Amino acid sequence: MKRRSTPTKEAVISVLNASNKAMSQDAIEHKIEIEIDRATIYRVLNQFCEDGIVHKIIADDGKQYFAICKKCDDQKLPDNHFHFRCSSCQTIECLPALVHFSVPESYKVERFNCILIGKCKDCS
């Protein structure tokens, strides 16, 4: 379904586009330059998820983060991909390369939410 553009949606997507890391709703709210209430930001973020514009990452701390994923060549990453949270600077980013994993033969993976935790390239 085609949704109409609003100043709120434009503000939220602008903040996400300007970041190369996943952002929490709080971080997005602090970066937006127009006044928008918290519930509206969550509603917009969830619409963006439904429309495939952004994806939601539920981190190991239980907090939700949102990201527009891009590879270096600007090709979209697959919906199911790994993320990395830096234990030093606390940033969460989409890993630009595929990470391979295996499960026992009798299991079939449909979706996953996987976050690897360690030191990012800037902090290590």
C-alpha positions, -999 to 999 in steps of 0.1 A, spaced: 0 0 0 13 34 -9 14 57 21 14 94 19 45 114 28 43 136 59 68 160 76 71 134 104 79 105 81 104 127 62 121 138 94 124 102 107 137 88 74 161 117 71 177 109 105 179 72 96 194 79 62 221 102 78 232 74 101 252 43 91 243 26 124 211 13 138 193 38 161 169 35 190 137 55 191 152 77 217 183 85 196 160 92 166 138 115 187 169 135 199 181 140 163 147 151 148 145 189 144 107 192 146 85 184 175 71 149 173 57 129 201 72 95 210 41 75 200 41 90 165 77 82 160 71 45 170 41 44 147 61 58 118 90 34 125 67 4 126 50 15 93 85 17 77 92 -18 90 59 -31 75 67 -14 42 102 -28 41 119 6 43 137 -2 75 142 -32 97 139 -36 134 167 -51 155 159 -64 190 192 -62 208 205 -84 236 195 -56 261 158 -59 249 159 -25 233 146 -20 197 168 -4 171 160 6 135 182 7 105 183 12 68 208 -14 56 232 -7 28 262 -25 16 292 -6 2 279 -10 -33 244 2 -22 228 -32 -28 202 -41 -2 212 -68 23 188 -98 27 161 -93 53 178 -119 75 213 -109 82 236 -105 112 242 -74 133 271 -64 155 269 -45 188 301 -29 201 305 -35 238 326 -3 241 307 24 221 274 5 222 267 11 185 247 -15 165 254 -19 128 244 -43 100 273 -66 90 280 -60 53 290 -96 46 271 -128 50 278 -148 82 273 -185 77 258 -207 104 244 -242 106 216 -258 126 208 -295 131 195 -313 100 159 -316 113 155 -278 118 144 -253 92 153 -217 98 126 -192 86 138 -160 103 164 -150 128 175 -121 149 212 -124 156 235 -99 172 272 -106 176 288 -87 205 324 -75 207 346 -46 198 338 -28 165 365 -19 140 368 16 155 372 4 191 393 -27 187 
